[in-house]
Amino acid sequence: MFVFLIAGVITFIIVSFFMIKYSDHKTSFYDLLTGTGGHTRERPSQKPRHVFLEIKKHYGLRYPNADYNLLSGTIDNFGIEINFNERQQHFFVTIESPKQTKPRYHCTIKYGGGYRKMASPQSTACTGDTDFDGMLGVTGLNDTEILAFLDSNTRHLFMRIIRNTNRFVFTPEKTEFSIYMFPVDYSPSSVIEMIEGVIGLSKRVMREDNLRARLINNISCDDVPGVRLRSLRVMIERFPDDPILSPVLKRVLFDPSREVALFALKRLGREGVEYIYDTLKRLRPQSSIHADHISTAVELLFEKEGKTCLNAVIACYPQCTSLQEKQKLVALIAMYGGDTGLEFLILLLQNSESGMLESVIEILGEKGTAAAVGPLKSISKNMMHPVYVREKAKDAMRNIKRRIGPKETGMLSLPEAEGDGGGLSLAETDGDEGGLSLTDTPVDGGPGSQKKAEDTEH
C-alpha cells in the first residue's frame, strides 16, 4: 500500500512539472489541477493571458525589463506597447508613429472616457455622417480637411475599431486605446485586427491629399447622403469659381437622395432642368448616364415642369433596366401624368414582367379610371398569369368600383370579377340618354366593343 502511495506522489510531481514547463508561467495551481491552464483545452471565449501570448507570437514582441505583463516592439516601423492587467483582464495599447513622418492632418479624435459627443450639423468638425459624428469627437481640422480625411473607408475603419474598445484617443503621433476582456472575451484575431486598423489610420493621416479631389470623390461615391451633401456645400464655399463645379452639380442631379439632388437643382436653376431633359433623351441601358438612378431627378422635373415633361419621362422608361427604378417611375407617371399617364399604365398591362405588372395593377386600383377595367378583367381571367396576379387584378377592379361609385351624371356597375356575364355599364340615372356598356359577349362585331345603349329602365 505504501508503495502505491509513493508511486502516486511521484507521478503527480512529474505531471505537474511538465504542465508548468509547457504552459505559460502565470498559470495558477488551480488551473493545473482542473486542466484549464494548459493549451490543450481552449474555451470558445479566449482567456486574456492566451490572447496576450498570441499577440506576442504574431508580431514577435518582447518582454522589456523582464516584465511579463508588458509587451513592446515595432510593427511596420510603428512602435507598439501593450500593457496587460491580469487582475482586471484589461489591455492598454499604445501605438506611436515613426518619428520622421510628417502628417498631412493634425487632429485629435476621441471616443469614450468622457469624450463622446452628440452630432451637431452646425459643428465645424462634422462629416454629415450622423452615426460617426455622434460617436467620435474631432478637433484640429477645418471643414474641408475633416471631409477629405474622414472619407467613407476611413470612417468605417474608425467605427470598426471603437466597437471593440471603451476608450480611444487618436492623434497622428500616437494612438491609445483600451480593451476590457470582461464581460466580452476577444479572440487574438480581433485584437490583432484593431492594431492593424490603427496602423492603417495612422498611415492615412500622412497621405498627401488633393482636397478638391477628395471632396469630389465624397460627392460622387460616399454611401451616406449627409456626407455627400455636406461635401457639396463645402466645395461650393471653398471653390465657388472652379470650372469643375458645374459638371459636379449636374451629376448630383441624379443622386438617389432627394435632398442632395434638390440642393443641386436649386443651385443650377433652369440649367439643371435642361440638363435633366437632355439626359433623359440620351439615356441608354448600357450607358453611364445614370440609367438606373433617374427617379429622383424625374420627380424634381415633374415638380418644376408639371405634365409638360411627361412625354420625355415616358420615352426614357424602356431604357431603365432596374425593376425598382421602373416601379418608381411608374408611380411618378401616375401621380403627375393625369389621364395620359394612366393610359400609359394601361398599355404596360399588356407587356410587363411579373414584378412590374403587380405594381401597375396596384396603382391602377388606386388611381385608375373606368378605362382600366377591361384590361384588368382580361388579366383576371387569363390562366397564364399566376393566381396572385389574377387576384390583384380582381382587387383593383373592386377598388375602382368603390372609388368611382355613383356619379352625378351616371352610375358605374361592375359585376363580380368571378362572374361570366355583364361588364361595365355607365348610364344616366335620369333622362333618356344611354351610356357605356362593356360585356364579355361579342356585340357589334367583337368582344368588349362599345355600343350605344337603348333607353334604360331602372
N, C-alpha and C positions, 0 to 999 in steps of 0.2 A: 504493500500500500504506500509506504514511504517512497519507494522508487517511482511509482506513478506520479506522486505529488511533485517530486524533484523534476521529473521529465516535463510535466505541465508548466512549471515555472520557467524552465529553460526555453521551452517552445514559445511562451508568451514574450520573453525578453527578446528572442531572435525576431519574431514577427514585428514587435514594436520598433526594433532597430531599423528594419527595412522600411517600415511605413514612415518613420521620421526621415529617413535618408531620401526617399523619393516623393515626399510631399513637401509643401512649402514650409519654411521654418516657423511660421506663425500658427501652424495647425495646433489646436488645443488637444489636450489629452482626452477630453470627452469626445472630440471628433474622431480620434484614433480608435477609441473603443466602439463607437457607433458606426464607424465606417464612412462617415460623411466628409472626412477631411482629405481623403485621397482623391486622385484624379480619375480613378476607375469608375466612380459613381458621380454623375453630374446632374443636378436638378435642372428642370426646364428653365427656371429663372436662375441666371448665373450668380454665383457668390461673388461679392465685391473683390475679395482677395484674388480670386481666379481671374476676374476681369483685369485687375491691375497687372497681374503677371503676363496675361496675354498681350496687353498693350506694350509692355516692356519687350516681349519677344518679337512682336510685329515690327516695331521701329528700332530695335537694337538699342534701347535706352539703358542707362546705368544707374546704380545707386551711388550718389555722391556722399562722401564722408560716412560711408557705412550706415546710412540712414535708410532702413528698409521700407519706409513709408514715403519716400521721395524718389521720383524718377526725373532724370534730366538728360538732355541730348539735343540733337539737331535733326530737323526733318526738312529736306529740300532748302537748306540754308536758313530755315526759321528755327529759332531757339524754342525749346519747349520744356516746361517743368510741370510735373503732376504731383500734387500732394494728396496723400490718402489718409483720411481719418477713419481708422478701422472701427473705432467705438461708435461714431455717428454714421458710418457707412456713407462717407461723403468724399467726393473727388473735387479738387480745386485745380483748374488747369490755367496755365499762363503761356501764351504764345507770343514771342517777340519777333518783329520783322527784322530782316537783315539791316545792319547799320548803314550801309552805303546807299540804300534805296531812297528815292525822293518821291513821296506820294503826290499824286495829282489832286486828291481831295483831302482836305484837313477837316475832319469831322469827329464827332463822338456820337455813338449810337448805343442806347442803353435799354435794357429790359429787366424788370424785376427789381427787388431790393428797394422799392420806393420810387423807381424810375418810370413806372408805367404811366402813360398819359392818355387822355382821350383825344380822338381825332378832331381837328378843327380846320374847316375849309379855308378860314382866313389866315391860318398859320403859315409863315414863310416855309417852315420845314414840314411841308405836306406834299405827298406824292399824288393824292387823289385816290389811292387805294385805301379804303376805309379800314379794312382788316389790318393792314400793315401800320397805318398811321395811328390806329387805336392801341397797338401793342408796343411799339417802339418809339422812344423819344430821340429825335435827331437834332443836333446842334452843330453849328460851324459851317453850314452850306447855304448858299443863296438859292433862290427858287429855280434857277437854271441848273445849277450843279446837282441839286438833290434829285432832279428828274433824270439828268444824264447818268449819274452814278447808280441810282436805285432803279434800274430798268427791271423788266419782268423777271429775268433769270436771277438777278441779284436779290430781289425781294423774296422770291421763292426760296432761295438759299438761306436767307436770314430766318424765314419762318420755319423752315425745317430744323434749323439749329435750336431755336428757342423753344420748340416743342419738347425738347429733352433736357431743358435746364430751368432752374428757378432764378438765376441771376446771370446777366450777360452784359459786359461792357466792351465795346469795340472802338478802337482808335487805330489809325494807320500804323502807329509804332508798336502797340501792344494790345492784345485781347485777353480778357479774363472771363472765365465762366465756371460755374459750379454745377455739380450733378449729385443729387442725393439718391442713393441706390435703394432707399426705403421710402415709401412702400413699393416703388416700382424697381425691379431689378433689371438693369440694362445688360444686354449682351456685349461682348467685346466689340463686335462689328458695329453696333450702334454708337458706341463711344468713339471708335476709330472714324466713323462717318462724320461725326461732329468735328473732330480735329481736322480732317481733310477739308470740311466745309469752311472752317475759319481760315485756314491757309488760303483757300480759294478766294475768300472775301478780301484778304489782305493783298492778294495779287491784283484783284480788280481795282482796288483803290489806288494802285500805282500806274494803271494804264493811262496812256496819253489819248484823251478823248477829244474828238471834234464835237463841241457842244451842240452846234446846229444839227449835225448829222444824227446825234443821239436823240434830240427832240423829234426829228422827222421819223426816226425809227420807232419811237414810242407812239407817235400819232398813227402810224401805219400798222404796227404789229402788236402793241401791248394788248393783253387779254382783258384788261379792266377798263371799262368805258370812262371811269373817273380820271384815270391816268391819261388816256387819250385826250380828253377834254382839257385837262389842266396843262398838258404839254402844248396843245394848240394855243391856248391863251398866252402862255409864257412865250411861245415863239413869236406871236403877233406883237407882244410888248417888247421883246428883245430884238427882233429883226423885222420891224414894220415895213421897211422899204426893200426887203430882199426879194429879187425877182422870182425865186422859187416858191414864195408864199402862195401865190395864186394857184399854181398847179396842185399844191398840197391841199388847199381848201377845196378845190374841185374834186379831188379824190375823196375827201372826207364827206362829201355829199352822199356817198354810198356807204357810209358807216352803218353797221347794224343798229347802233344806238341812236334813237330819235333825238336825244338831247345834243349829241355831238354833231349830227347831220344838220339839225336846225341852226346851231350856232354858226356853222359854215355857210348855210344858205342866207342867213341874215347879214353876214359879212359880205357875201358876194352880190346879193341883190338880184337884179334881173339877169346878170351874167350867169349866176348859178342856175336859174330856171332854164335858160337857153342851153346850158351845158347838159342838164338832165335830158332835155328834149333830144339833143344831138346824140347823147349816149344811148338812149333807147332806140334810136334809128340804126345805130351801128352795132347793136347787140347781136352777138353770135354765141351759140352754145359752148364752143371751144375757145372763145376769145378771152382775153384777160380783163375785159371791161365789166367786171362785177356781175357776171351773168346770173349768179345766184345770191346777190346781195342788193337787190334793187327795190325791195318793197318799201323801205324807209323813205327813199328818195321819191318813189311814186306817191306815197301818202302826202309828203310835203308838196309835191307838184299838184295833186288834187286840191289841197287846201288853198294853194295860191291861184290856180288856174280854173278850178271847177271842172265842168263837163267838157270844156274845150280841149282838154288833153286826153280824153277817153280813147280816141282812135289810136293815138300813139302808144298808149298803155296796152290796148288790145293787140296791136301789131307786134309788140315785143313779147307777149305772153308765150308763144310757141318756142321762143329762144331759151326759156328757163328750163333747166334740167333738174332742179331740186323740187321735190314734191312739196316740201314745206314752204318754199318761196312761191310756188304756184298757188297754194292754198291761201297765202297772204294776199296775193294779187287778186284772186277771185273775190275775196272778202272786200277788198277796196273797191273793185269794179262794181260790186253790188251796192256798196254804201254810197258811192259818189256818182255812179253812172246812170241812175234813173232807169227809165224803160229800156233804153238802148243797152245798158249794161245787163239788165235782166234777160233781154233777148240773146245776148252773147252767152249767158249762163245756160239758157235752154239749149243752145247749139252744142255746148260742151257735154250735155247728157248723151249725145249720140256717139261720142268718141273720146272717152276718158278712161284712164286706168282706174283700178278699183278704189284706191285711196282718194283720188281726185273726185271720182263720181260720188262718193259718200259726202264729201264736203259740199259739192254743188247741190245735191239733193237737200241737205240740211239748210243751206242758205235760201233755196227756193221755198222751202217750207216756212221760213221766217219772213221772207220779203217778196216771194213770187206772186204773180197775178193769175187770173183765170187761164191765161195762155199757157201756163206751165202744167196744167192738169193733164192734158192729153199725153205729152211726153212722159210725165211721171207715171201715168196709168200703164203706158206701154212697158215701162221698166218693171212695174209691179207684177205684170203678167208674163214677163219674159223669163222662162225657166233657165236660160243661160246665165242669168245673174245669180249670185249666192242668195240664200234665204234672207240674210240680214240686210242685204241691199234692197231686196223687194219690200221688206218690212219698213225700211226707212222711207221708201217711195210712198207707201200707203200712209205712213205717219205724216209725211209732208203734205199729201192731199188733204188729210183731215185738218191739218193746221191752216191751210189756205181757206178751207170752208169756214172754220171758226173765226179766222181773222177777217175775211171779207164780209160774211153774213148778209143779212138783208140790206139792200141799198135803197136810197130814195127813189131811184129810177128803175129798180128791178130787184130780183132775188137770185141768189146763187143756190143751185141744188146739186149736190154731189152725192151720187149713190155710194153705198158701201163698197170699198175697194175690192172686197171678195166677190161681189155680185157679177153677173154676166150681162145684165141688161142696163139700159139707161146710160146717161153720160152727164154732160154739163148742160144746164138749162138756165138761161138768163131771160127773164120775161118781165114786161111791165106789170106791176101789181094792179094798176088801174088803167083803163084805156083799152084800145083795140090793137095796138101795135104788137108785133111779135118780138122775139128775142133770138138768142143764140142757142143752138142745140147740138151737142156732140154725143153720138151714140156709138155703140160697137157694131150696130147693124149697118151695112152699106146703104147709104142714102144718096141718091142722085149721082150714082156712078162710082162711089168709093167709100171705104171705111173712114169714119172720122170726119167726113165732109160737113160743111156748114150748110144749113138750109134756112130759109125764111119760114118761121112758124106761123101757123094759122091762128085764128083767134083762140086764145087760151082761156079755158074756163077754170075758175078757182072755186 
